[in-house]
Amino acid sequence: MIVGMFHEINNPLSIVLMKAEMLSAQLDEKYQKDIKVISDNLYRIIEITGLFKSLVKGDEIKTKLDLVDILNDVVKFMRYKASPNTQINLLIDSWKPYYIIGNRQELMIVFSNLIENAIEAIEEANRKGIIDISIDEFSTFYNLIIKDNGIGISDENKNKIFEPFFTTKSKRGMGYGLFFVYNICLKHNIEINVESKFGKGTKFILKIPKIKED
């Protein structure tokens, strides 16, 4: 029933999104910013309902993936969302594959949420931003590290960030992002840890199992 409800919600949202994009092609430049805000938020709602549906259904479709290929796609999109004062650096040897098993869409949600949080933390700190993404390789797993120089997380909040509907963003956050991140990581046997110092920045470390080759 819940899955059907999400389907019914997405149908009218898709129509509104299509109409918004049609209007964007017809309206003057002065309206484009408002149309973009509408479209971005509609995409966000569709993403949220899709994620809820995935968690409810327990979708277990997993395939062989190249971790770097996923990160490249996510970083391209997030560079568009970041301000010109924020650098997103993918510090990875792209000449070699980093094979894992997983659900591509769900992993993209994990990485995009973590990078978006980093962007928002930098905006809150009001400084020139640097987000470094790197991979340390070990015998049976990869450590994916996403590090920023944003506002950081207080010791008081560090143990609460993965709780549902907990947020430090008083006006724009609903507290579902890191909750979803944590649950998707659980489904993929990914261990996620956070290191942070308030006022200095944050580092998320994802321990991702390597693919078991014959």
C-alpha positions in Angstrom: 0.0 0.0 0.0 2.8 2.4 0.9 4.7 1.7 -2.3 1.4 2.4 -4.2 1.0 5.7 -2.3 4.5 6.8 -3.3 3.6 6.0 -7.0 0.5 8.1 -6.8 2.4 11.0 -5.3 5.1 10.9 -8.0 2.6 11.0 -10.9 1.3 14.5 -10.3 4.8 15.7 -9.3 6.2 14.5 -12.6 3.4 16.4 -14.5 4.1 19.6 -12.5 7.9 19.2 -13.2 7.2 18.8 -16.9 5.1 22.0 -16.9 7.7 23.9 -15.0 10.4 22.9 -17.6 8.0 24.0 -20.4 7.5 27.3 -18.7 11.2 27.8 -18.3 11.6 27.7 -22.1 8.9 30.3 -22.6 9.5 32.8 -19.8 11.9 35.8 -19.7 15.3 35.6 -18.0 14.0 37.3 -14.9 11.8 34.3 -14.0 14.4 31.6 -14.7 15.8 31.7 -11.1 12.3 31.1 -9.6 11.5 28.3 -12.1 14.9 26.6 -11.2 14.0 26.7 -7.5 10.6 25.1 -8.3 12.2 22.4 -10.5 15.0 21.7 -8.0 12.6 21.2 -5.2 10.3 19.0 -7.3 13.3 16.8 -8.2 14.2 16.7 -4.5 10.6 15.5 -3.5 10.7 12.8 -6.2 14.1 11.7 -4.9 12.8 11.5 -1.4 9.7 9.4 -2.3 11.9 7.2 -4.5 14.2 6.6 -1.6 11.4 5.8 0.8 9.9 3.4 -1.7 13.3 1.7 -2.1 13.7 1.3 1.7 10.1 0.0 2.1 10.4 -2.5 -0.8 13.9 -3.6 0.3 15.1 -3.5 -3.2 18.1 -5.8 -3.4 19.1 -5.4 -7.0 22.9 -5.1 -6.9 25.4 -5.3 -9.7 29.2 -5.0 -10.2 30.1 -1.3 -10.1 33.1 0.8 -10.5 33.2 3.1 -7.4 35.1 5.8 -9.3 32.6 5.9 -12.1 29.8 6.5 -9.6 31.8 9.2 -7.9 32.6 11.0 -11.2 28.9 11.2 -12.0 28.0 12.5 -8.5 30.8 15.1 -8.4 29.8 16.5 -11.9 26.3 17.2 -10.6 27.5 18.5 -7.2 29.9 20.9 -8.8 26.9 22.5 -10.4 25.2 22.9 -7.1 28.3 24.2 -5.2 29.1 27.9 -5.2 32.1 29.2 -7.3 34.1 29.6 -4.0 33.9 25.8 -3.2 36.3 23.3 -4.9 35.3 19.7 -5.1 38.5 17.6 -5.7 38.3 14.0 -6.7 41.8 12.8 -5.7 41.6 9.3 -7.1 43.6 7.4 -9.7 41.0 7.2 -12.5 43.1 4.8 -14.6 42.2 1.8 -12.5 38.7 0.5 -11.5 37.6 0.1 -7.9 35.1 -2.7 -8.2 32.3 -3.1 -5.6 28.8 -4.7 -5.5 25.8 -2.5 -5.0 22.8 -0.6 -6.1 24.0 2.3 -8.2 21.1 4.6 -7.5 21.3 4.1 -3.8 25.0 4.6 -3.6 24.7 7.8 -5.7 22.2 9.1 -3.0 24.7 8.3 -0.3 27.6 10.2 -1.9 25.5 13.1 -3.1 24.0 13.6 0.4 27.4 13.6 2.0 28.9 16.0 -0.5 25.8 18.3 -0.3 26.1 18.3 3.5 29.8 19.4 3.0 28.7 22.2 0.7 26.1 23.5 3.2 28.6 23.2 6.1 31.1 25.4 4.1 28.3 27.9 3.3 27.5 28.1 7.0 31.2 28.7 7.8 31.3 31.5 5.2 34.7 30.6 3.9 36.5 29.5 0.7 35.5 25.8 0.6 37.5 22.7 -0.2 36.0 19.2 -0.4 38.5 16.4 -0.9 37.3 13.0 -2.0 39.9 10.1 -1.9 40.1 6.3 -1.7 42.5 4.3 0.4 42.8 0.7 -0.8 43.2 -2.3 1.5 43.1 -6.1 0.9 39.4 -6.6 1.4 37.9 -3.1 1.4 38.2 0.5 0.3 38.1 3.5 2.6 36.2 6.3 0.8 37.0 9.6 2.5 34.9 12.8 2.0 36.6 15.7 3.8 35.5 19.3 4.0 36.7 22.5 5.8 33.1 23.5 6.7 31.6 24.5 10.1 32.1 21.1 11.6 29.9 19.1 14.0 29.8 19.6 17.7 30.7 16.7 20.0 27.1 16.9 21.4 25.6 16.4 17.9 28.1 13.9 16.5 26.3 10.9 18.0 22.9 12.1 16.8 23.5 12.8 13.1 22.2 9.4 11.9 19.0 9.6 13.9 15.8 10.1 11.9 14.6 13.7 11.6 17.6 15.1 13.6 19.0 18.2 12.0 21.0 21.3 12.9 19.6 23.2 9.9 16.9 25.2 11.6 15.1 26.4 8.4 16.0 24.1 5.5 16.8 20.7 6.9 14.3 17.9 7.6 16.8 15.5 9.1 16.2 12.6 6.7 19.4 12.8 4.6 22.0 11.1 6.9 19.3 8.7 8.2 18.9 7.5 4.6 22.7 7.4 4.2 23.1 5.3 7.3 20.4 2.8 6.2 21.7 2.4 2.7 25.1 1.8 4.1 23.7 -0.9 6.3 22.1 -2.6 3.2 25.5 -2.6 1.5 27.5 -3.7 4.5 29.3 -0.4 4.5 30.7 0.9 7.8 30.4 4.7 8.1 32.2 6.8 10.6 32.6 10.5 11.1 35.4 12.6 12.5 34.7 16.3 13.1 35.9 19.3 15.0 33.5 22.2 15.3 34.7 25.3 13.5 37.3 23.2 11.5 35.6 20.7 9.3 34.3 17.2 8.9 35.5 13.9 7.5 33.2 11.0 6.6 34.9 7.6 6.2 33.1 4.8 4.4 34.6 1.3 4.6 33.2 -0.3 1.4 33.8 -4.1 0.8 35.7 -5.0 -2.3 34.1 -7.2 -4.8 35.0 -10.9 -4.3 36.6 -12.0 -7.6 36.9 -15.7 -8.5 
